[in-house]
Amino acid sequence: MNPIIEAHDLSRWYGLILGLNKISFSIYPGITGLVGPNGAGKSTLIQLINGRIRPSSGSLTLFGKPPWNNPSVLRHIGYVPEKESVHEHMKPVPWLVSLGRISGIPSGVVEGLAREALQRVQLAEIHWNKPLRDYSKGMRQRVKLAQALLHRPKVLILDEPMNGLDPMARSMVGTILKDIAADGTDVIISSHILHELETLCSRMILMNWGRIIGSGTAEEIMRQTARVSIERVQIECSEPRKLLEILFSEDAINGYQLDRDTGLLEITIRDGDQFYPNIIGWIGRAGVSISAIKHQSKSIQSVFQQLTN
């Protein structure tokens, strides 16, 4: 697949504050997640893709063209901002029609597009005669999504769309986004919570402090971060402190947690290739009896937590 968005050594400063620091990446068709804690640079990157700000250095292209000050590119973008931005006294169809007319959609087709967009976000017609102030948070979010789809964009960008939604509303939004992507609209969605996007996105870009710390499919990110030690092993044994002495002397672990009440020892191993072939010998040298060993395999969530820490 050819990328829809490409960046090379992209940086953005706000005075003396560095928002993005020489990042390079490609975004491909499908659903892509931008994941990172608050302050990671996600919103800055979204503003650059939206053409609302320009790069301080480096380059960013959408469909091979820079989005800054380029209406031929921007007309293909739909955007759902994080902040609440609906006119609460209006009903959804008139509100969408007004936005469409402001955007230049001809009056003869705009109402039909508004109704089509509301149907696309699965907002039942029974609610269309209610003012937006009577809508739940999840329903308002779907109306915001409908306005982004009004002009049938090629790329849909959502900034923290799950914030404030209950689990049922989050599931509904996720299902709608999958349907939108299946219809051929590429989706970029940001969140500071990885598990919200892990099952939704085909690819992810993990960000922290204005840098990219991993990108690609979950499997590709795991390979990229293979040297990050986040594998944990739980051991129930008779004298855990004796075993810890051996493990630290062999430089086999990065850290541990010991439950004094149960004697359960949880260790973070440094290198699985070193640890697993030698653990039986180390147990023998410690002279302890083992009742249970449980391995906790690493996940992309644990990789992300360790990298951002």
Order of alpha helices (4+ residues) and beta strands (2+ residues): beta-beta-beta-alpha-beta-alpha-beta-alpha-alpha-alpha-beta-alpha-beta-alpha-beta-beta-alpha-beta-alpha-beta-beta-alpha-beta-alpha
